[in-house]
């Protein structure tokens, strides 16, 4: 089997591939460039390739982000959109990364980076399989609490809408919200809003 065919088979199996994936298979990344020049693969972000005629889901950008920044966690507006709990459709992927990490430099992938640390970063992560790729997304309760924590970035109105909708649809419990509010140190900020729900 030719190296080109190996790349194509691997891309067909995985959906989205990176140059690192190909090199781990013992194939030079030059084969990706050739397939891109032939119009068979498209480079959707730095080092990330997919079939030109691939079936793209709404969450495709999240998949690309997960491949590009494996330690990142989808958060805030992107997470709300993922859970279909907002009327807003963010044009950037909101991504939480550890405090000491550098922000990925990528012109093709629109990222909005939020820095977190400790329990605030590690708690509430859910793993979702999208297009065969593991995508890390904060749970709905953690996302709602993060909206209050980062209300200066996204607006208090967005945080309140998320809380109201989440509660109205019974998609998270008061205990979950309090748990994450304490971890993120916004329990005093959220207290009046949580008390108004009960």
PyMOL commands that set and color helices and strands:
alter all, ss='L'
color gray80, all
select helices_A, chain A and resi 3-14+19-24+30-37+60-68+76-82+118-122+140-149+151-154+156-168+174-183+187-197
alter helices_A, ss='H'
color red, helices_A
select strands_A, chain A and resi 16-18+41-45+48-51+73-74+93-98+111-116+125-130+133-138
alter strands_A, ss='S'
color yellow, strands_A
deselect
rebuild
show_as cartoon
